[in-house]
Amino acid sequence: MRLILTTETTTRSIRVTVSGDVDFGQAAYLIDTVSDLLSAHPDVQELHLDFTKLTFLDSTGLSALLQIHRQTTELGARMHLDNRPAHLDRILEITGLLDYLTANRSEETEVR
């Protein structure tokens, strides 16, 4: 299935609704789209990735999430993984990334 991204932006937040597969053939599209949005909105505080319509995510998709997380962190913004389906939570749990990618900023500060 192909990947369709729908975006909404405000002064302080970006929402990207992810529909379809985030896999080897599509992950770069997600990274490029988010990178372009972050570049166009340097004052953004919140990036919401809405996975309500996610059908599949492979290791390349997982790598894309890590890259996006790195970008948002470098900007001082917070990434949210909204409406995660069970299969995404399972992948994040198995890889040990669930807490890393979903912890709030105060939790991150306490751990360090």
Number of C-alpha atoms within 10 A of each C-alpha: 11 11 19 18 16 11 16 11 13 10 11 13 18 21 21 21 20 20 19 19 20 27 21 14 12 19 22 15 15 21 19 13 16 22 16 11 19 21 13 10 16 14 14 21 18 18 24 18 21 20 18 15 16 20 17 16 19 15 14 16 21 19 15 23 20 16 14 20 19 14 19 21 14 10 14 14 21 21 26 17 17 16 15 15 14 9 13 20 14 13 16 17 12 10 11 11 15 16 12 13 16 17 15 13 12 8 12 12 9 7 6 5
